[in-house]
Amino acid sequence: MAVTRYHFISGLPDSGAEELARLLAQNPRFVTGSDTGADALFGAAMRRMQDDDCPESRLDEQQCRALLRATLDAVHHDRQTGAVVFDNAPGWLGYIDALGNLFPLARFVVMVRDPADLGGSTARGARLDTPLRHLQAALAGAHAQRILVIEHERFLSDPVTVLDVLYHFLREHEFDHDLAPLSDAGAGTADAQPPKRRLLGLMPGRRGGGADDAPWRKEKSSAATILIDTG
């Protein structure tokens, strides 16, 4: 029986997650959603299960699993049988362990950029603190091998290779995407696309370029696959 395969797009603010989701939506096999509220529903259900004053705390393990899966099924209820669903929300970073246990086939695409490029205000720093901590925990966690980290500049400067690696990581058949919409985000014109390259042998944790203070570059032992800007 064909089942829905869920994947999760997350990451730091202004790092290209919405642009990636819109690009993937070109593939008719994929269902994509940004700001669907699924992460908030999922988190609320988890918190109620952990609160002894809530009736959800008295559910057994299988009931809890069914309820958590149902949050995704309900939000994406109009999907086709056997669809591949990408839900995009920053909040998913904090639930990678729970999602990994619920959805054994799920992959996590994490979009990032240098925190120094995201502003210097106190408000912006506070906004980055939680996702950065969640990212560091995920890279060192039990499901790190299911994480693909993509730097924003690499996505914009080399989208052909990024999509090539992404499709291989997801174990999906290739699709010829129209990359012209990325030109508005600084990727250049469609006529200036880089030549198509294959990186199917990319190993988990593969990196390039110089070292810096970004946590995903400093994490040397993670099993995650990391695509950084090599320019």
HUDAWO-V987453 format. One record per pair of residues at least 4 apart in sequence whose C-alpha atoms are under 6 Angstrom apart, sorted by the first residue. I is the first residue (numbers start at 1). GAP is how many residues later the second one is. Records with the same first field share a line. If there is no record, write none. Layout:
BEGIN
I: GAP / GAP
END
This chain:
BEGIN
2: 80
3: 79
4: 78 / 79 / 80
5: 79
6: 79 / 100
7: 79 / 99 / 100 / 101
8: 78 / 79 / 80 / 100
9: 79 / 99 / 100 / 101
10: 78 / 79 / 80 / 100
11: 79 / 99 / 100 / 101
12: 100
15: 96 / 97 / 98 / 137
16: 136
17: 94
25: 7
30: 54 / 55
31: 54
32: 53 / 54 / 55
33: 54 / 55
34: 54
35: 54
38: 4
39: 52
48: 6 / 8
49: 7 / 8
50: 7
52: 5
59: 4
70: 4
73: 4
93: 41
94: 40
96: 4
99: 4
100: 4
107: 39
108: 39
109: 38 / 39
110: 39
111: 38 / 39 / 40
112: 39 / 40
113: 38 / 39
131: 4
137: 4
139: 5 / 83
140: 82
144: 79 / 80
145: 78 / 79
147: 77
148: 77 / 78
149: 77
150: 77
151: 77
153: 4 / 76
154: 4 / 74 / 75
155: 4
156: 31
157: 30
159: 4
160: 36
161: 36
167: 4 / 5
180: 10
182: 5
183: 4 / 5 / 6
204: 19 / 20 / 21
205: 18 / 19 / 20 / 21
206: 20
208: 22
209: 21
END
